[in-house]
């Protein structure tokens, strides 16, 4: 049992958010690694290249996703298929003094126009593999060229427009930047709560009962001077119930508590039952709900008995009658209560 509870609530709030820093930091690092490993910046903003830059040169310069202007494209008569669906149409044009191959999406080339005079296209530069090799083999046979000779004339790197999936790209970056934003906001919020614990939800929830600063200070003083009852992570002082656990923190005035009950959870692995834990549930005025998980039956029973004795209006035990009584007592939703409480506080200050 801890003997010194000086600033104990504040210390636990700080410790709680310090532990939570790990997840957003690791996630931001993972996103940064993905950004540089897969050149996500190029996907988001394709590099603009002109006709003087060959696809092979751009590829070797690590420019995978590019935007370029093409002119005088001619359909080769070959397509790239995915199953029975045509994925793209192979065209050729002259670029940097060499014959270059471009695989165009069906919508871009209107499903195989014989020639295209000018075209601005975004795509991925790809090094030719099996499908491309088959295309070169077929093209060389059509032209009565030696395959090696054609390979020396035609670059092994080509521009693949269908590989730049616009819808997929939009969805991917929406998820990427959405989750990145959430991680950054979480990181900022957790850091704020570490340096200024009063901004933590556990303290801000007290606004519906009064001044959070004064109530936190009062709870700290009562816990430090004379706690009425103390378990491993639950405490009762003269006026407050306090929880400081790895799963969260809570402060609620005893006079505001409406209903308390415990709930048991059986922990098992396959067919083996190895433990039972108990969760204390507390409902208070202004839609404040507190859950104290993974406690022992004796600790929770002691807390329930003490709270019921301290406030005879508290309903004890889970049953439908108590649930309906609490539902009748509860007023406006919590976010409305908070808003009204803050408005009243600002009027008093004025």
N, C-alpha and C positions, 0 to 999 in steps of 0.2 A: 504494500500500500504506500502511496506517495504521501510524504509528510508536508511538503512545501507546495502549495497550490498558487503561489504568487504568479499572477498573469498567466495562469494555466490555460484558460480558454483561448487567449490570443496566441499563445505558443502553439497550441494544437491546430488552430486555424492556419497558421503559417506552415506548420509541418505538413498538413493535409494538402495544401496547394503546392508545396515544394515537391511532394511525391507525384503530383499530377503534371508537373512540368515535363517529365520524361517522355510521355507519349507524343505531344505535339512537336517537341524538339527532334525526336527520332523520325517522325513522319516528314517534317520539313527537310531533314537531311536526305531521306529516301527520295523525295521529290526532286531535290537538287541533283542527286546522283543520276536519276532518270533523265533529267533535263539535258545534262552534258553527255551521258552515255549514248542516248538515242537521238541526239541532235534535235530535240523537240523545238528549239528556237527556229530551225530551218523549216519545220512543218508549219509552225505558226506564221512565220513570215518568210516565204520562199525567196531565195536569193535571185536577183535579177541578173541574167547573163545575156550578152549580145551574140551575134553570129560569128564574131571572131574567136569565141571560146567554144572549143569542142566539148562534147559530153564527157569524153574521157578525161580531159583536163579538169573539168569541173568536178568530176567524181574523185579524182586524185587530190583535189583541193578540199575534199570533205564537204563539198556542196551537193547534198543528196536531193533535196527538194528545191526546184528552181522554177523561175518564171521567165519565159523567153518568147520572142516573136519569130515565127517561122514563115517562110514564103516558098511558093512553088513546090507544094507537096504532091506526090503521085502515089496512088494506091497500088500496092504490090499484088493485090489479089489474095493475100493471106490474112487470116484472122487468128486471134487467140481465144480459146474457148475454156470455159469452166463448166464441165459436164456437157450439157446440150446447149448451154447459153453462150452467146458470143460476148466475150469480155472486152475485146478491142480489135481495131483494124490496123494492120501494119502499113505505114506510109514511109516513103524515102524522100529526102531532100538534100541539097548541097549545103554543107556547113563547114567553115574553116578549110575549104578546099577539099573536103572529103565527103563521101556519101554517108549521110546519117539516117538512122532509122528512128521512127517515132510511132509508138503505139497509141492510137487515139481512141477515146471512148466513143461508143456508137452514137450518142447524142451529139457529140462534137462534129463528127464527120458525116452526119446524117446517114449513118449505116452504110458507109462505103462510097462516098463521092469519088469519081475518077481522079479529079484534081482539086486542089484547094490553093487559091492564089495567096492569101495571107491569113495568118492565124496567130492569136496570142493564146498561149497555153501554159498551164501549171501542171507539173508532174514530178515524178521521182526518177532520177537517173539510176538505171539498173545495169548491172553487169550480166551479159547474156549467159544463160544456163541451158537446161535441157530443152525447154520449149523454144527458146530463141535459136538454139543450135539446129533444131528440126526445121525451123523457118528458113534459116540460111541454107541448109541442105536442099530444101525444096526449091528455093529461089535460084540457087546455082544450077540445078537441073533444068529449070525453065529457061535459063539464059545460056545453057550449054557451056557454062563456065566450070572451071575446076574449083572445088569448094575452098581450097586453100587460097587460090587467087582471089576469090570473092571476099574471103575473110580479110585479106590484106587491103582490099578496097573499102570494105564496109567496117566501121568501128564495131568492136565487141560490146560497146556501151551504148545504150539507147535510152530514149526518154519514154517513160511509161506513164501516160496520163491517168489511166484507171487506178494506179497504185496510190494516187492522191485522193483518198476517199473524203470528199468534202463533208458529208453528213457525219461520218465517223469522227473526222477531225474536230468538228464543232462539238460533238458530244464529249469527246475525249478531253478537250481543253475546258469545256464547261465543268466537267467533273474535276479536272486537275486544279483549275484556279478556284473553283468553289470549295473544294476540300482544303486547298492551301490557305484560302482566306479564313476558313473556319479554324484551322490550326493556328494561324497567326493571331487571330482574335482571342482564341483560348489562351495562347501563350501570354499575350498582353494582359488579359483578365487575371490569369493566375498570378502573374508577377505583381499586378496591382494589389491583389488580395494578400500577397506576402508582405508587401511594404505597408499596406494600409488595410488591415484586417476588417475595419469597420465597413468596407465596401463588399465584403463577402455576403452571399445570400443569407447565411445564418444570422447575420446582424441586421441586414436590410429588411428581413421578414418582420423584425420587431417594430417597424414603423407603424404597423396597424395597431400596436398597443401603446405606443408612446415614442419618446425620443430614443433612437437606437444607441447613441453615444452614452447617454445616462444609464440606460438599462444594461448595456454591456459592462460599464464601469461598476454598477451596483452588483451585478452577478459575479464579476471578478472579485470584488471586495468580500462578498459573502462567502465565496468558495475559499478564498485565501484565509479568512479569519475563523469561520465556524461552519464547515459543511455539516449538514444534518445527517446525511447518509451518503456513503461512497462505495461504489463497486469499481471494477476495473476501468470502465469507460462511461458510467452513468453516475450522476451526482444530484443530490437534492440539497438546496440551501433553504434559507427561511422563505424566500419568495420565488425561487426558480427551480425548474428541472433543467439539467444540463447534460448533454451527451458530447463526448469527445472520443470518437472511434476512428479506425482507419477507413470506415465506410462513409463518414461524414460527421458534421458537428450540428448541434441544435441547442437553442436556448428558448425556453417558453415560460412565461409567468404561471405559477401553479394555479392562481385564481382564474386563469383563462382556459384551463384544461376542461374539456367536456366529457371525454370518454377514453378509457384505457382498457386494453386487453392484450393477452399474449397469444402467440401462434407458434405451434411447434412444426419443425421440419425434420423429416427423417432422411439422413444421409446414407446412401448405400452405393455399393459398387457391384454390379451384376446382381447376384442373389444374397450378397453379404451386407447386412445392416451394421454399420460400424459406429454411428453416433446419432444423437438427436440434439438439435440446437433450437433455441427459442428466440422469437422476435417480439419485442414490445412495440405495440402500436398505440400512438397517442393522437387523438383528435382534439384540437383546440378551437376557440373562437376564431373568426375571420378566415376560415378554411386553412388553418395551419395543420399539417399532418407530419408526424414524425415516426420514423421506423428505426428501431434499435436492433439490428440483426446479430445473430450468432452470440447469444448470451446464454448463461446457465439458468435453469428453472428457479433455483434458489435466489439468484440476484434479481430476476424479474419479479418474482413473488414479493420480495422485500420492497422493491420500488413501488409496486402496485399497492401494497398494504399501506405504505407510508403516505403516498399521494392521496389515497382514499380517506385517510385519517386527517390529512392536512386540509383537504377540500371535500366536504361532505356532499357537494353537488356533483362530484365526478361520477359518471356511470361506469360501472366495472363489469367486464365480461362481454364476450361477443355473442350477441343474439339479435334477432330482427327487431325486437321492441326498442333496444338501445339505439340501433341504427336509425330507426324512424324518428326517435326523439332528437337525435343529433341533426338529422336532415331538416327537421322543423326549426331547430334553433339557428342553424347556419343562415347567414344572410347573403349578401352579394358575393360574386366570385372574387377570388383573392386579388386579381389584378385591379379590379374596381376599388376594392378596399384600400389597396396601396395608393392608388391615384388620389382618392379622397383624403387619405391621411396626409399625403405630401402637400395637397392644396391647403388643408387646415394649418399645417405647420408653417407654410410660407405666409399665410395671412397673419398668423400670430407674430411672425418676425417683422412684418411690415407695420 
